[in-house]
């Protein structure tokens, strides 16, 4: 029989997890606010059953976007409560705030200066909607940038939170479009094909490529004041991309063929470009993980092979296969995630961000790694394993530690 997993040496925190509590409160408040959105949709469509049916249709593009976001987020998963908050904000608060800003502020100010209905429609679709929608969809990214810097490491995180907020917004908007189309024409198949099949990622791309990337790159810098430059620049890019999409009906030939040509010539390249940017950023994150973990390897915390496994997708799959065979899947997931956090933490310190907290935080992460390694090694060989804990790299020490390979030769090989 395998030895039991040793208990964690980490005592519970003396105070509440403020970030988690804030996330829970935010999710609850947004869930309550969803009642207002339901009333608005019911009033616009006029049929509660149709609203529910349209909601089921809107789940398809939402599910696709969430699947894509989770695939992007696999390397360094974000807190689930923060991801829920971003999605609910986009689908509820961003919608309500957009309606308020448009109808209570902007339209009364601008409408008197417009001389025709066509001018008003152009303004509302091409100017007002991109500016206001991208403004409110960006709020979860701004909150993470300003108040939760530990969980907001760089542009990939910005893309994740921006895309989830945009996906929530698109979900609510799709309910309105699908329901209105069905109530007016009795058939929502065309609008579902256009928005649910051809363009489920449009909102996510607009917000991610602009706001998400801008604040994500700014998060790598030392000062939060970079938001004064990054936010306007990112919002401008998001609004311009949104306006390019919304303006198609004014300058693309009115027939269906003209739209498909526009879609292939403009939107498909933009989607491919966004996918290429994400791929490059993920590749850069893996490179940072490898380089920074090798820093710890030279100080005795990891072997060369262990770093290579922890810093590649195939290597992590090998580690997970090894752990699943021994009932250690959860511990290995924590080990991989903690190693990634450690690498990013060191990167932040090297570029001057969070340097004051680096030594203490690094020590905590290394201690957690030691406990997880000892727990897995104990189960693997069937008896308690003593582990020598090295000093943090920040303290310029390099005590040697035992590794799984020292205890069970060949543990890194697929079996």
Buried (B, 14 or more C-beta within 10 A) or exposed (E): EEBEBBEEEEEEEEEEEEBEEBBBEBBEEBEEBBEBBBEBBBEEBEEEEBBBBBBEBBBBBBEBBBEBBEEBBEBBBBBEBBBBBBBBBBBBBBBBBBBEBBEEEBBEEBEEEBEEEEEBEBBBBBBBBBBBBBBBBBBBBBBBBEEBBBBBBBBBBBBBBBBBBBBBBBBBBBBBBBBBBBBEEEEBEEBBEBBBEBBBBBBBBBBBBBBBBBBBBBBBBEEEEBBEEBBEBBBBBBBEBBBBBBBBBEEBEEEEEBBEEBBEEBBEEBBEEBBEBBEEBBEEBBEBBBBBBBBBBEBBBBBEEBBBBBBBEEBBEBBBBBBEEBEBBEBBBBBBBBBBBBBBBBBBBEEEBBEEEBBEBBBBBBBBBBBBBBBBBBBBBEEEBEBEBBBBBBEEEBEEBBBBBEBBEEBBEEE
